[in-house]
């Protein structure tokens, strides 16, 4: 969702864009992680954040996830 200023407010999208910009993942990695997230949500599994999914898939390290999250909350 975007607010009136055009800022993206949805955590997962912001997380993914920042992770790509930092060179931690490729766009395809984000798409794969989001597919997993949606499939789990459809199956009524507990909702997981995209960072957790990308770490589980070996696409990001916990340190990289923490770096992205720190940037989200610093700005």
C-alpha distance (Angstrom), angle and dihedral (degrees) to the residues before:
residue distance angle dihedral
X1 . . .
X2 3.77 . .
X3 3.76 125.7 .
X4 3.81 123.9 -138.8
X5 3.80 91.5 -83.0
X6 3.80 90.0 57.8
X7 3.80 93.4 -113.6
X8 3.77 114.8 146.5
X9 3.78 108.2 -121.0
X10 3.80 100.9 -179.7
X11 3.82 108.8 105.3
X12 3.81 97.4 -144.9
X13 3.79 94.7 52.7
X14 3.78 92.4 46.2
X15 3.78 90.4 46.4
X16 3.79 92.6 50.4
X17 3.79 95.5 46.5
X18 3.80 92.1 49.8
X19 3.81 91.7 46.8
X20 3.81 90.0 52.5
X21 3.82 92.6 46.0
X22 3.82 90.0 51.9
X23 3.80 90.1 51.4
X24 3.80 93.8 -118.0
X25 3.80 94.4 123.1
X26 3.78 139.7 11.8
X27 3.80 121.4 -119.8
X28 3.80 88.4 -106.1
X29 3.81 89.9 58.4
X30 3.79 90.5 54.8
X31 3.80 92.1 48.1
X32 3.80 90.9 50.0
X33 3.80 91.8 48.6
X34 3.79 92.7 48.1
X35 3.81 90.6 49.3
X36 3.79 89.0 54.0
X37 3.80 90.7 48.0
X38 3.81 93.2 51.0
X39 3.82 93.1 45.0
X40 3.81 90.1 52.4
X41 3.80 91.3 47.3
X42 3.81 91.3 50.5
X43 3.81 89.6 52.0
X44 3.82 88.4 52.3
X45 3.78 92.0 -116.2
X46 3.79 116.9 152.6
X47 3.81 109.3 -75.1
X48 3.80 112.0 -106.3
X49 3.77 127.2 -163.8
X50 3.78 117.1 -113.0
X51 3.81 92.0 -116.7
X52 3.79 91.2 58.8
X53 3.79 90.8 50.1
X54 3.81 93.2 48.5
X55 3.81 91.4 50.3
X56 3.81 90.8 49.5
X57 3.81 90.0 50.9
X58 3.81 90.7 50.5
X59 3.81 92.7 -117.1
X60 3.82 95.3 117.4
X61 3.78 137.3 21.1
X62 3.78 123.3 -126.0
X63 3.80 88.2 -113.2
X64 3.82 90.5 56.3
X65 3.81 91.3 48.5
X66 3.80 90.3 50.8
X67 3.81 90.2 49.6
X68 3.81 91.7 53.1
X69 3.80 92.8 45.9
X70 3.82 90.5 49.3
X71 3.80 89.6 53.8
X72 3.81 92.0 48.9
X73 3.78 92.5 53.2
X74 3.80 96.3 40.3
X75 3.78 94.7 58.8
